Amino acid sequence: MREHIPKRHLDFDNPIQTNKVFDNTNARIYGGKVSTSMQPTSSDWGTGRNPASEIPRVGLRTQAFEQMIAAQVAAEIKEKQDEQERQLQ
């Protein structure tokens, strides 16, 4: 039977020296610890494909502008490489 163990010795730093059995108060009040995973099953649903991933993140006008800049950069790089080859010959 559980019974209260009074702390009359006023030594709060050291544990009580007695032959009485202590129970786990937290487990008695809230129940024993559950070792199973507490992740909901709904977190596994729909993880295969997200239809929102197919929505373009950039508009057509921005894509065309980026392609134009990429073409200009490629042309400049080609000019520099041609100039270096002419200097080596």
N, C-alpha and C positions, 0 to 999 in steps of 0.2 A: 504494500500500500504506500502511496506517495504521501509524504508529510513534509511540512515546512522545516527547514533547518535554520534556526536563528543564528545570527552572526553577533554573538554577545562578547566575543573576545576583543573586538575593535582592531583587529589586525587585518586590514582590508587588502594588503599587498600579497599575502600568502593564502593559499587555498585552505579550506576547512579540513582539519584532520579528524575524520570520523569513519566509522565502519558502515554508515548508511550509503545506499546506492542512489546516485544522482541520475535523473532522467534528462533527456534533451528537451528543454523547454520549447525551443523553436519548433522542433519536430512535433511535439505534443500539441502545440497551438495551431500551427499551419499545416501539419501533415508531413510525412516523410519526403525526402528529396526524390524527385522524379528524374531518372537518368535518360529518358527518351528525348529525342529531338523535338523541340517545340516549334518547328517550322511548319506553316500551314501548307496543305496540299495544293492550294490554289497558286502558290508560287511556282509550281512546276508546269502549270497549264499555259499553253501559248508561247512557250519559249523557243519553238522551232523557227518561226518566221514572223517578222514584224512588217505589216503592210506599209507602215509609215516610212520604212527605210527606202522605199521606191520613190518617194516624193523628192523631186530635185531640190537641192538646197540652194541652188543658184539659178537665177532667171536666164532666159535666152540672151537678153541684151548683155548681161554681165559675162556670159560664156563667150559671146562673139568678141567683146572687148578684150578679154583675157587671151583669146586666140590671136587677135591682132597684135597685142603686145608681145606674145611669145614668138610670133613670126618675125617681128622687128628685132627682137633680141637674137634670134637664130641668124638673121641676116647680118647683124653686127658682128657676131662671133665668127661667121664665115668670112666676112671681110677682113677681120684681124688675122685669121689663119692664112688667108690668101696673101696678105701683106707680108706675114712672116715667111711664107714659102718663097715669095719673090725676093726677099732680102737674103735668104740662104742660097739662092741660085746665082 
